[in-house]
Amino acid sequence: MPLRTARHDMALIAALLTTAETEARALGDSTPGAEHLLLASLLVEDASAREVAGVTADAVRAAISVVHAESLSAIGVTQPELAASLPPARGIHRSEVSAQEVFQQAHRLARRSPSGLRSAHVLLAVAEREHGTATRVLSQLGLERESVVDAARRVLEL
């Protein structure tokens, strides 16, 4: 991998992780999950995920809130309105297992790409998941997993 691509990948990784953590905390979650990486993929400078998804970050935030509320409701818990987001995290990045799995899959997918890691690799890794909160978020947005996978593969030329 050329040095330029490696630098680009490292910068994008930092942006994705930082953005996912910031968005998770803004939504009241202490650690980011795959759904927050999905959101981060739409917010970073690289536009490839936005090109594939065709949804706004605000729509994804709203879908995450709906899915979380539905999950809590299913077990009989009503979610109170959050007064404020959690304070910024300090120290190393922490994430849920779902986010770690998505990131590892995105990295594996990016290895086959001459342009290096792109935000669409993260979106593709999320769409490839069969279960979980991020999968339910895609459904809440009216996005079919298979269609997102196909569109991402076209954009990434995989």
N, C-alpha and C positions, 0 to 999 in steps of 0.2 A: 504494500500500500504506500503510495507516494506520501511524502511528508505533508504536502498541502492538504491532501484528503484526510490524513490523520488529524491535523489541526482543526479542519472543518468539523470532523466527527466529534472531537473533544468539545468544541464550542457548542455544537448542537446538543450533545449529551448534557452538558451543564445547563443549557437553557431549558431543555425538557424537564430535567429533574427539579430545578429551581421553580419553574412555572407550575409543575404538578404539585409540588409541596405548597406553594403559595395559594393555589386554587383550592386545594384540599382544606387548608386551614381557613380560608375565606368561607368555605361551605360548612365549617364546623367539624371537620374530620382532622384528627391529629396526625395521621399518616396518609399519604396518597396511595390509592389503589389504581387498578388498570383504568378505571373510569376517569381518573384525574390525569393520567397520561394521555388518554384520548383527548381530553380537553386541552392539555398542553400542546398536543400535536397541531391543534388549530390556531394556537396563539403565537408560536415561535415564528421567526423570520421566514424560514423555509415554507413556501406556500403549497407544497405538493399535497399535504393532507387536506387542506381547504379545497384544493382543486378536485380531489376525489370525493370528499364527503358531501359537499354542497350544502352544508349547514353552518350556522353561526355558532360562535363560542357561547353566546347568550342562550341559544336553544339547547346546547349541551348542558350548560349549568342548570337550566330549568328541568331538563330530563333527569339529571342526576338527583336533584331534589325530589322529584316525583318518585323515582325508583327507590330512593332511600326511605321516603315516607311510606310507600306501599310495603316495603320489606318490614318496617317496624309495625305497621298496622296489622300485617299478617300474623304477628305474634302477640297482638293485643297492646302494643305500646303506641301511644299517641306522641308525636314529636312536637315539642313546644317550639314556638318561633325563637330563633336565635337572636339574642339582643345584639351581639357583635361577633365578628369572626375571632378565631383564636389568634393570639399574638404570633408574630413571626417565629419560626423555629430557629434554634441556635445549634450550631455544631454540624455534625455529619448528616447527610441525607438519610432518612429512614423511609421505608415504604412497606406496604403490605406485600404478601407473597404474590398476589395477582399482578402487581406492578412489576415486581422483579421478573416474573415469568414473561410478561409482555416485553419488557426491555431486553431480556436475553434472546427472545425470538426475533425481535426487530434487529438486533445485532447480527444474528445468524443470517437473516435475510439480506442485510446490508453487505455482508461479505461477498455476495454474488453481484453486487452493483458496482460498476466502474466509477460512479459518482460518489460513492460512499453513503453514509447514513443520511436518510431524508425523513422528514416528518411522516410521509406516507408509509414508511416501513413500520412505524409505530401503529398507525391506523390499520394497516394490514394485519399486524400481529394481534391487535384487539379483535378484528373481525374474524380471524381464524379461530378464536375461542368459541367453544360451544356453550359454555355456561358461565354464569357469574354476573356481577353487577354491570360491568361494561357491556356485556351482551344484551342485557335488559335495557340499558340506555340506548343502544343502537335501535332496538325494537321500539322503544318509546318515541324515538325520532322518526320512525317509519322507514328506517333503512334496513334492507334485507342483507344479512351477512354475506351471502354468496355474491350479491351485486357489488358490495363494497370490496370484497376480495378480488373480483374480476377487474373492477375499475382501478384498484390500486396496482394490481399486477401490470395492467396496461401502462399506467403512468410511469411505473418503475421499470418497465420493459423486462419483467421477469417471466 
